[in-house]
Amino acid sequence: MMDLLNSGGAFMYVILATSIGALALFCERAFFLFKKMGLNMDAAFNRIAKLLERSNYRAALQEVNDMQGHPMGRILKSGLLKAGKRDKDIEQAMQEGILREVPLLKVRINYLSMFANVATLLGLLGTIVGLIAAFAGVAGAGAAEKQTILAAGISVAMFTTAFGLIVSIPSLVGFYVLNNRSDSIIEKMDEKALALFNILSDLKREK
């Protein structure tokens, strides 16, 4: 491994540092979005809806309090606390809740795209530097040394290009995986917030 890094020159170590940062970020965000945000929102909402159908607001509020570790619980609670008030007040409360929660789900995900671009550009920069060094060395070297200098420069160029792409491609894949997961959670929260709004609105009209 060290021989491989040394063959590509200093840029290989910078790209390696980029890969470590990308991997750490992906693992942290994946754990948050897939593990901590792994609540079955359909099942949780159905329990709340059944309690509201029986006009058991206290039990429904307790149910969302038990889900305060998940953004859906916090959003639904903001709506339940406005139960009985104007539709506009209920809707506004939940919309404000959604606006607060969305940045928490999206935070730092874009850095994976940045890491991918940085790795690619570092690989390209290493390629250019390697070729410049090769041709500059060849220009001032004797016939016997030209082949060695040229081979070393091209080695730096190829290794940095390859390593940059090796880091960039998984980083982009990770970015799209996490971004799609966060979008899915947000869409589901929007759906449940609207469903709760409709339930509370209907219950208010029935009184």
C-alpha positions as CSV (number, residue, x, y, z in Angstrom):
1,M,0.0,0.0,0.0
2,M,2.8,2.4,0.9
3,D,4.6,1.6,-2.3
4,L,1.5,2.4,-4.2
5,L,1.1,5.7,-2.5
6,N,4.8,6.6,-3.0
7,S,4.5,5.7,-6.7
8,G,1.9,8.4,-7.1
9,G,3.7,11.1,-5.2
10,A,2.5,13.6,-2.6
11,F,-1.0,14.0,-4.2
12,M,-1.8,10.4,-3.4
13,Y,-1.6,11.2,0.3
14,V,-3.9,14.2,-0.1
15,I,-6.4,12.1,-2.0
16,L,-6.1,9.4,0.7
17,A,-7.0,12.1,3.3
18,T,-10.0,13.1,1.2
19,S,-11.1,9.4,1.0
20,I,-10.9,9.1,4.8
21,G,-13.0,12.2,5.2
22,A,-15.6,11.0,2.7
23,L,-15.8,7.6,4.3
24,A,-16.2,9.0,7.8
25,L,-18.9,11.4,6.6
26,F,-20.8,8.7,4.8
27,C,-20.8,6.3,7.8
28,E,-22.0,9.1,10.2
29,R,-24.8,10.2,7.8
30,A,-25.8,6.6,6.9
31,F,-26.1,5.7,10.6
32,F,-28.2,8.7,11.2
33,L,-30.5,8.4,8.2
34,F,-30.9,4.6,8.1
35,K,-30.6,3.7,11.8
36,K,-31.7,6.7,13.9
37,M,-34.3,7.7,11.3
38,G,-35.5,4.1,10.8
39,L,-38.9,4.6,12.4
40,N,-41.8,2.9,10.6
41,M,-43.7,6.1,10.0
42,D,-46.7,4.4,8.5
43,A,-47.3,2.2,11.5
44,A,-46.6,5.0,14.0
45,F,-49.0,7.4,12.2
46,N,-51.7,4.7,12.1
47,R,-51.6,4.4,15.8
48,I,-52.0,8.1,16.2
49,A,-54.9,8.2,13.7
50,K,-56.8,5.4,15.5
51,L,-56.5,7.3,18.8
52,L,-57.7,10.5,17.2
53,E,-60.7,8.7,15.7
54,R,-61.7,7.9,19.3
55,S,-61.0,11.6,20.2
56,N,-58.3,10.4,22.6
57,Y,-56.1,13.5,22.2
58,R,-54.2,12.8,25.4
59,A,-53.1,9.4,24.3
60,A,-52.3,10.7,20.8
61,L,-50.1,13.4,22.3
62,Q,-48.4,10.8,24.5
63,E,-47.7,8.8,21.4
64,V,-46.0,11.7,19.6
65,N,-44.1,12.5,22.7
66,D,-42.6,9.0,22.6
67,M,-41.4,9.8,19.1
68,Q,-39.6,13.0,19.9
69,G,-36.3,11.5,18.8
70,H,-37.7,11.4,15.2
71,P,-38.6,14.6,13.2
72,M,-42.1,13.2,12.3
73,G,-42.9,13.0,16.0
74,R,-41.9,16.7,16.5
75,I,-43.9,17.8,13.5
76,L,-47.0,15.9,14.4
77,K,-46.8,17.3,18.0
78,S,-46.8,20.8,16.7
79,G,-50.0,20.1,14.8
80,L,-51.7,18.3,17.7
81,L,-50.9,21.2,20.1
82,K,-53.0,23.3,17.7
83,A,-55.9,20.9,17.6
84,G,-59.3,22.7,17.7
85,K,-57.9,25.9,16.4
86,R,-58.2,27.3,12.9
87,D,-57.1,25.2,10.0
88,K,-54.6,27.9,9.0
89,D,-53.0,27.7,12.5
90,I,-52.6,23.9,12.4
91,E,-51.2,24.0,8.9
92,Q,-48.8,26.8,9.7
93,A,-47.5,25.1,12.9
94,M,-46.7,21.9,11.0
95,Q,-45.1,23.7,8.0
96,E,-42.9,25.6,10.4
97,G,-42.0,22.2,12.0
98,I,-41.1,20.8,8.6
99,L,-38.9,23.8,7.7
100,R,-37.0,23.2,11.0
101,E,-36.5,19.5,10.4
102,V,-35.5,19.4,6.7
103,P,-32.0,21.1,7.2
104,L,-31.3,18.5,10.0
105,L,-31.9,15.7,7.5
106,K,-29.9,17.3,4.7
107,V,-27.0,18.5,6.8
108,R,-23.5,17.7,5.5
109,I,-24.7,15.4,2.8
110,N,-23.5,17.8,0.1
111,Y,-20.0,17.5,1.4
112,L,-19.9,14.0,-0.1
113,S,-20.3,15.6,-3.6
114,M,-17.6,18.1,-2.7
115,F,-15.2,15.3,-1.7
116,A,-15.9,13.5,-5.0
117,N,-15.1,16.7,-7.0
118,V,-12.0,17.4,-4.9
119,A,-10.7,13.8,-5.4
120,T,-11.2,14.1,-9.1
121,L,-9.5,17.5,-9.4
122,L,-6.6,16.4,-7.2
123,G,-6.1,13.4,-9.5
124,L,-6.1,15.7,-12.5
125,L,-3.7,18.1,-10.8
126,G,-1.4,15.2,-9.9
127,T,-1.5,14.1,-13.5
128,I,-0.6,17.5,-14.8
129,V,2.2,17.9,-12.2
130,G,3.5,14.5,-13.0
131,L,3.6,15.2,-16.8
132,I,5.2,18.6,-16.2
133,A,7.9,17.0,-14.1
134,A,8.4,14.2,-16.6
135,F,8.9,16.5,-19.6
136,A,10.9,19.1,-17.6
137,G,13.2,16.3,-16.4
138,V,13.6,14.8,-19.9
139,A,14.5,18.2,-21.3
140,G,17.5,18.6,-19.1
141,A,18.6,15.0,-18.7
142,G,21.1,12.8,-20.6
143,A,20.0,10.1,-22.9
144,A,20.5,7.3,-20.3
145,E,18.3,9.1,-17.7
146,K,15.4,10.2,-19.9
147,Q,13.6,6.9,-19.8
148,T,13.7,6.7,-16.0
149,I,12.6,10.3,-15.5
150,L,9.8,9.9,-18.1
151,A,8.6,6.6,-16.5
152,A,8.5,8.2,-13.0
153,G,6.5,11.2,-14.2
154,I,4.0,9.2,-16.1
155,S,3.7,6.9,-13.1
156,V,2.7,9.8,-10.9
157,A,0.3,11.0,-13.5
158,M,-1.5,7.6,-13.9
159,F,-1.6,6.7,-10.3
160,T,-3.1,10.0,-9.1
161,T,-5.7,9.9,-11.9
162,A,-6.7,6.4,-11.0
163,F,-6.8,7.0,-7.3
164,G,-8.8,10.2,-7.7
165,L,-11.4,8.3,-9.6
166,I,-11.4,5.4,-7.1
167,V,-12.3,7.9,-4.4
168,S,-14.6,10.1,-6.4
169,I,-17.0,7.4,-7.8
170,P,-18.0,5.8,-4.4
171,S,-18.3,9.3,-2.9
172,L,-20.8,10.2,-5.6
173,V,-22.7,7.0,-5.2
174,G,-22.8,7.6,-1.4
175,F,-24.1,11.1,-2.0
176,Y,-27.0,10.0,-4.1
177,V,-27.9,7.1,-1.7
178,L,-28.0,9.5,1.3
179,N,-29.7,12.3,-0.6
180,N,-32.4,9.9,-1.8
181,R,-32.9,8.6,1.7
182,S,-33.3,12.1,3.1
183,D,-35.7,13.0,0.3
184,S,-37.7,9.9,1.1
185,I,-38.0,10.8,4.8
186,I,-39.0,14.3,4.0
187,E,-41.7,13.2,1.5
188,K,-43.1,10.8,4.1
189,M,-43.2,13.5,6.7
190,D,-45.0,15.8,4.4
191,E,-47.5,13.1,3.7
192,K,-48.2,12.4,7.3
193,A,-48.4,16.1,8.2
194,L,-51.1,16.5,5.6
195,A,-52.9,13.4,6.8
196,L,-52.9,14.7,10.4
197,F,-54.1,18.1,9.2
198,N,-57.0,16.4,7.4
199,I,-57.9,14.4,10.5
200,L,-57.8,17.4,12.8
201,S,-59.8,19.4,10.3
202,D,-62.5,16.7,10.0
203,L,-62.7,16.2,13.8
204,K,-63.2,19.9,14.3
205,R,-66.1,20.0,11.8
206,E,-67.8,17.1,13.4
207,K,-68.1,18.9,16.7
